[in-house]
Amino acid sequence: MKKIIMLCCAFLLMGKTIAQEIPLVANISSRNNITLNGKWSYIVDPLENGYFNYRLEPFKDNGFFENKKWNTTELSEYNFATSAVMDIPSDWNSKDQRLFFYEGTVWFQKDFSYKKDSKSKGILHFGAVNYDAKVYVNGKLAGTHIGGYTPFNFDVTNLLVDGNNFVVVKVDNKRHKDNVPTVNMDWWNYGGITRDVTLVQVPNTYIEDYLVQLDKKEKGKISGWIKLNSESANQSVSVSIPELKIKKSVTTDAKGIAYFEIKANPVLWTPERPKLYDVTISKADENIADQIGFRTIETKGKEILLNGKKVFLRGISIHEEAPFRSGRAWSQEDAITLLTWAKELGCNYVRLAHYPHNENMVREAEKMGLMIWSEVPVYWTISWTNPDTYANAERQLHDMIYRDKNRCGIVIWSIANETPHGDDRDAFLSKLAKYARTQDNSRLISMAMEVTSSSNNINTLHDNMNEYVDIVSFNQYLGWYRGTNESCKDMQWVIPYNKPVIISEFGGEALQGLHGDKKERWNEEYQEELYIQNTQMFDRIEGLAGVSPWILVDFRSPRRQLPNIQDFFNRKGLISSNGIKKKAFYVMKDWYKQKEEEYK
């Protein structure tokens, strides 16, 4: 982080115009948009020659960000016009065979046309770039962003010209100890511009953000607020929900925010009936359309209550891995395929691990009636005492909540996965949990913990974070990383907290199509038996309110190197990377059918 600040200051000293970094523009897809998806030129730059000179000083000029037109009369060692092209959104690991394992810098460039208007602003929005992004418009720095799974945008109005423009993005996905996630993780570090790129045209004073929810304190009321991008008082804004015969106009205060409360009795969103209402947020020169559902989520003792009714979360964990092809998932089609498989399994809930997924995934899950666990990548061993690392994690948590606060399908914010016990970790995570509650008090907080085992087959969950979460969730891998499938029969579980319990992960690996004895690892029969024994064991766990097996589909991971079995895939999927269901899929499906009957 300090390096980034220093580099930005260096550009200021060079006299470069830096655009204004602004709060995220809410509900980006409903705006007046120019898509910048499509073919982008790219240059692989492992030594960062396009950014630093040979003294490792940032270029004052002649950097790749200037996109100079190559000619034979001047010395220039790059040329976007004759470079290879890549489809964006995507990741370079799956698009260019040379870059399969590559971690480093790649430059991306795209030309576009723009019509300037004195009454509007141009906002350049990225759904996500992994991991360190430096964005330039017409050769000038628009801004920087750290974090591979959250959206960001810049006001580039003053950098745009009437007619032909270009954008250049320096993307660096090198891992660092103080990053979030850190250097050690069990998924592929896909590099690139991995989600939609959009140039948004909005009025000079525009609706920046809004919240529309069931009132947490009073039944029969919808409440919320509408926020402008400037501290503009006495502006008339409105919220409209035609199906509920609601049309409410309110006036902004000195901070440019207008609050509202409306009596209403909407049909509540449930997995069985995922009712969404057409909602319009507007002012005189702007209309923003959304679809919003209304529901309550809370806990009572060891129960999770959806709309006041006890519910069992029949889940599955999912990585943002594209079905049928290797690479980062990002499209609506990818989301529909993955979530349809989850529905076929019998799920009413998905754990989107281990980072915020793309907005298509969240919105499609909500439409399909799937409750959602959304997580930030505070994963394994983070630099707990580094203030910049905490600031990074908090920023990612903020942006995850900010983007999806109107999505009723999200019921759980998760702040971490499988982190080691210790005072520094407790201080880091407790602070993060408290921050999450300041941002949203209408959802549940959880994290994936670990269980301490003992020699007498008694498994005890002890975690100081228990007081900061609403749901006690933990990962356990009996039959794979510990014990045998048969040992599930002897296990006892002690969870000394009066809170609901979710088994956030369990499972084992199997190569689809490999068959053999159920006591031999890596074949489908072993995985099938693991699921049979684990699900029978789960029925003995007091307060169990949900499970999310690991994982829906096999996914790429550099940790998984076993030749002819893994080949850089984590094979714990219930479905192969080619979309073929393994035998364990049907074990889980049958168990979920029983749970569905129990909780009718």
N, C-alpha and C positions, 0 to 999 in steps of 0.2 A: 504493500500500500504506500509506504514512504517513497519507494522508487517511482511509483506512478505520479505522486504529487510533485516530486522533483522534476520529472519529465514534463509535466503540464506547465510548471513554472518556467522551464526552459523555453517552451514554445511561446509563452507570454513575452519573455524577454526578446525573442526573435521578432516580435511584432506581428505574429500570426493572429488572425481573428478566431477566437474560440466561441462557438455557439453556446447558448444557455442550456444547461441541463435542467430539465423540468420534471415535476412529478408525473407519474404515469398517466396517460390519457385512458380513462376507463372505457371498457367495451369498444375496443378499437375497430372491430369488424363492422360496427354499425355507422361509422363515420364516412365522410366524403373522402374516399381513398383512391390512391394510385398504387397498384401493386408493383413492387420491384422484384417479385419472384421471377424466376426464369433463368436464362443463360447469363452467367457471370464469367469474366476472364479471371484466371488465377495464376499466381507465380509462387512456387515453393521457395522458401527463403530460410534455410536452416541456420545460417550465420547472421541473419537479420541485416544483410547488406543494404536493404532498402530503407533501413531506419537509422543505423549507426554508421559513422565513418570508420576508417581503420584505427582510429584512436578510441573507439567505442563512445563517441560523442554523438548525440542526436543530430541529424542533418538539419542545417538551416534552410537548405534548398537541395534540389536534386534527389530527394527521397522518392521512393516509389509512390508515395501519397500524392505527388504532384502530377502523376500520369502524363508526363511529357510525351509529345509525339516524336517518335524515333525518326532520325534522319542520318545521313552519312556525313554531314558536315560537322556534327558535334559528337563528342564521346558520350554514349549512353549504353548501359549494359542491361537494360530491361525494356520490354515493349509489351504492354497489355494487349495491343491490337493484334499481335501475332501469337499470343500465348494460348494455351489450352483453355477450354471453357468447361464449366461445371453447372449442373442444375442446382439452383438454390430455391428452397431449403434442401439441404442434404448434409452429409458428412464426407470428408475427403477420404476416410479410411475405406469406405465401401465403394467410392466412385473412381478411385485411382489406385490400381494394384500396387504401384510404387509406394503408396502412402499407408498401406495396411497397418503397420506398426508405428507410423510416424507421429512424433510429438514435437511440436515446434511452431514456427511461424509460417503461415500462408497468407498472401495478399489476395484480396478479391476486388474486382472493379466492374462497375456497370454504368452505362450511359442511360440517360432518361431525359424526357422533355417535361417542361413545367411552364405554366402560365401564371405569372405573378399577379397578385391582386392586393391593392392597398388595404382592403377590408378584411384580409385573412392572413393567417399564419400557416407556415409549412412545418409540420412535425414529422421527423424521421423516426420510425418506430421499428424495433427489432423484437421478435418474439423470444429469441434467445441466440446467443453466440457463445460457443465454448472455446476458451474460457476468459481470456483477457482480450478485450476488443478495443481498438482505437479506430474511430470513425472520422473520415475526412469527406467534406463536400467541396467540390471544385478546388481541391488542393489545400484546403484549410481545415484545421482540426475542429470537428464538431463536438467531440467529447470522448470519454473513455468509460468502460464498464468492466467490472470484475464479477465473475460468477457465470456458470454455464447453463443455468436452467430457469432464469427469471427474465422478464421483459424489461426493456429500457427504451427511452426516447429522448430526443434532443429537439429544441426549437432551432431550426436551421433557416428560418425566414431570411436572415441577413446574409446567408451564404448562397442562397439560390439566385439564379439569374433567369430572365425571361428567355425561354427557348431551350437550348441544349445545356445539360448539366451532367456531372458524373459524380459517383460516390466510390470511395475506396475504403476498404476495411482491412486493417491488419489484425489477424486472428492468431492467437498464441495459446495452445492447449498444453504447454509444458506443466507438469505437476510440480508442486512445491510443498514443503512440509507445513507451512503456515497457511495454506489455502483451505477452502471448504468446498469439496472434500480434500483430504490431505493426500499424500503420495500413494497410500495403500488403499486399494478398493477392489471390489469383486464385480466390476462391470467394465465395459469397454469405454475408453476415454475418447469418444468420438469427437473429432475436431471439426470446426467449421461454423457456418451460419446455418443453424439447424432448424430454425423455425421461420415463419413468414417475415418478410421485410415489406414495410408499408410506408408510403409518404402520405400523411394525413393533412387535408386542408380544412382548417377550422376557422371560425370567426375570431377576430382579435380578442374579444371577450367570449370565452366558450365555457361550456359545462365540462369541467375537468373530471368530476367524480360524483357518485351518488350512492346512497344506501336505501334499499327498500326491503323491510323485513316485518314479520310478525313482531309486535311489541313483546319484549321479554317479560314485562311486569304485569301487563293487563291483557286479558283475553278479549277477542273481538275488536282488535285494533291493529292497523298497519301503521308503522312509524318509520321515520328515516330522515334523510337530509339530501340536499343538492348543493354542490360546491362549484363555484366559478373559479377560473384560473387566476383571478385578480381580486383584490379587496375592493370590490365594487358593490356599494350599498344601494338599496331600493330598486333592485332589478327584479322583475317579475319572472318567475320560473314555475313550472307546473309538472305534476305527475298525473298520468292518466292510465286507468285500468278499465277499459270499456266493459269487459265481461262482468265486472263487479259494480258497474255504473259509477265509477270514481273518476272525477276530474277536479283536482285540487290545485289551486294557484296559491303560491306563497311568495314572500318578498325577502330578498337577501339582506343580511345584516352588514355591519361595517367590515366584517371579514370576508364577505362574499359568499356566505353560507345561509341557506334557508332550511328551516326545520319544519316537519309536518307530522301530524297525527290524524288518522282517518279511521272512523268506525267501519269495520268490515268483517265478514265471516266467510273467508274463502274456503274452498275445498282443500283440505290439507294434502300435501305431497306425501306419498308412500311408495314403496317399491312395487306394490300391487297396482297402484293407480298414481303414476308420476305426473300429477297435474301441474302444468305450467301456464301462467297467465301472460298474455301480451301486455307489456308495460311500455309506455312512452314517457320519456323525460324530455322536456322542451323549454325553450324560450322563443322570443319573437323570430329569431333567425336561425334556429337550430332545433332538430328533432332527433332523438336517440331512441332507437327501438331495442327492447330486450324481452326475454322470456324469463319470468321469475316464479319460483314456487315458494310455498309457505308451509313451514312445519316447525315443530319443536323437538329438541333433543336434549335429554338430561339423564342423570343417573339417580338411582335411589337404592342405597345399600349396594348390593351386588348385581343390580339390574340396570340395563340400559333401556330407557323409555323413549320411543319415538311417538310423538303426539300423545304422550301419556300412557302408551301401551308397551308392555314388555316385548322386546324384540331380541332375536338371536342373529348375530351378524355372520351370515354364511358367505365367507369371502374367498378371495384369491389374491396373492401378490402379483404385481405386473411391473416389468421393466418397460421403459420406452424404447422397445426393440421392434423393428418393423417385421410384421408377419410375412413369411414366404421369401424374405430376402434379408441379408445381413445389413445392418445400418440403423440409424436413428429413425424412429417413427415420428411423424409430425402431422400427417394429413387426416382429414375427416374419414377417409376410406380406411386408413390404418386403424383408427380408433374404433370404427364400427366393427371391423373384423375381430379385433382383440376382445372387445366387450361382448360381442355376440357369442364368442366361445365361453366367456365367463357366465353369461346367461344360460347357455346350454349345460354348464356344470351345475346350475341351480343356485347361483350366487344372487344375493341381494346387496352385496357390498364388495368393494375392491380396495386393496391397499396399493396406492400408486407409489412405488418405492424407486429409489431412495432419495428423491428430489422432486420438485414440482414438475409435473408433466405438462405437455402442451395444452393449450386451452381447448382444442378440439376434443381431447380425451375427457376433460372435465365436463364439458357441455353435453357430449354424447352419453356419458355415463348417467348424468342427471336425467336426460330424456328417456333412457332405458329403465329407470327406476333402480339405479345402483347407488347406494350410499358410498361415500368416498373417505378414505384416510389419505391425507396429503402431507408430505414430509419434506423437510429440508435436509441437505446432505451432510449433517453433522454425524459422521460415520467413523466408527472404530476410534482411532487414537488421534484426536485433534490437538492442536497446540493450545492447551487449555489456559495457559497463563499469558498468551500474547493478546494484547488489547486489540490489535488490528484484526486478528482472527475472529475474536468475538464480534467486532463491528461488522465484519463480513457476514458472519452467520446471522446476526440480527437484521442486516439489510436484506438478506435473502428471505428470511422469515417475514419481514415487513412486506416485501414485494409479492410473496406468495399469497398472503392474506389480502393485500390490497387488490390484487387482480381478481380474486375469486370470492370476495365477501358476499356477493349477491347470489352465489350458487348454493341453493338449498341442499343439493346432493352431498356437499361436503359436510360431514358431521364430526370429523376428528382432524385437528392439527397435530402433527407429530414433530417433535423437536430433535429427535436423535435416534440412532440405531446402534445397538451392541457396543456401548461405550464402557470402558473399564472403570471400576469404582475408584474413588479417591477424592480428597478434599477439593483439589483444583477443578476436577470435572464437575463435582456437585455445585461449586460456586458458579461455574460457567452455565450449566444447564438450568439451575434454579433461576438465575437472572433471565435466561432466555424464556423460560416458562412464564415468569411474571410479565415479561414484555409482551408475550403473545396475548395474555389476558387484557392488557391495556389496549390492544389493537382490535380484539374481538372477544366479547364475553358471551356470545350466543352459541358457541360450539365447545366441544370437549377437547381437552388436552391429553395427549399420551406420548409415549416413546417406547421403542422396542428395547426391553431390558434383557438380562441374562439370569439364569437360575443357577444357584450354587448346589452342587450334588454332594452326597455323602455316601459312605460305604454301605450303609444299611438300607439303601434304596429309597431314602427319604429326600425329596427334592424341595429345598426351601428357597423362596424368593425373598431376598432381603436387599432393598435398594433405598438409599436415603431420599431418592427422588419421589418416593411414593406419596409424600405430602403435597407435591406440586402438580400431580397429574390427576385427572378424573377417572381414567381407566388404567388399570395395571396390565400392561402388555409385556410379553416376553417371548423370546425365541428359544426353541429346544430342538435338538436333532437326535433323539433316541433312535437307534437303528442305523445311524450313519456316522456321525462324529463321536458318538458315545453309545456303548452298549450294543446289544443285538435287537432284532425285532422281537424276539421272544422275551427280552427283559422288560418290555412294556407292561407285561402282565404283573410284574412284581413292584412296579413303581408307585410310590405315594407322593402326594403333592401338598405342601404347606404354603399357603399364601395368606399371611397374617394381616391382611388389610380388608376393611369393609368397603371394598370397591369392586366393580365388575372386572372380570379377567378376560383378556383376549390372548390366545396363542397367536402371536403375530407372524411366526414362521415355524415350519417343520417340513421335513421331506428328505429325499435322497435321490441320487442320480441313476438314470437308466438310459441307455442308448436305444432309441426307438427301433424296433425290429430285431433286437438282440434278445433271444429267449434262452432259458435254462432253468436250473434248480433255484427254488425260491430262497435258498440259503447262500447263493452265490451273488456277489455284488455286480452291479452295472447292467443287469438284465431287467426286463420288464416285470418278471415274476418277483424279483426281490423288491422292487419299488412297490409293486402291488401289495405284497405282504406287509411292507413297512406301513402303508396307509391303512390296511386292515387292523393291524395291532395298535397303531397310534390312535385311530378314531375310537376303538373300544376303550382305550385308556382315558381318552378325553371325557367320556361319560362319567368318570369317577372324580373329576375335578370340580370341587365346590365353587360356585359362582362363575363358572365358565359362561361367557356371554357372546363369544364369537371366536372364529379362527380364520386365518388367511394363509394357507399352505404356500410354501416356496417351491415352485412358482408356476404361472400359467404356461409359459412357452420357454423352451431352451433359449439361452441368450449368450452372446459373445462375452468372453472374459479372458484376459491374458494370464490369469492365475491357473487356468484349466488346460493343462498341457498334455495329458495322457494320449499318446498316439492311438489312432484307430477307435478311440472311445470318445474322448472329449474334443481333441483337435481345436482347442481354444473356444470351446463352448461349455458353459455350465449346463449340465444335462438334467437338472432337477425339474425341468418342465413337465407338466402333465400332458403337454402337447409338444411335438417336435418342431424344430424351426421350419419344417416343410408343411406344418399344419396337420400332422397325423396324430390322433389321440392315442396315448399309451393306456395300458390296462389300469393303472392307478386312477386315471381320470374317472372311470366308471365306479370305482370304489367310493370316491369322494362324492360323486353325483348321487349314489344311492344313500349315503349318509346324510347328505343335505336334504334329500327328499323326506327322510325320517324327521329331521329337525324342522322342516317346514310344516309337517303335520303336527308336531308337538306344540308349535307356537301359533297355531291358527286361532 
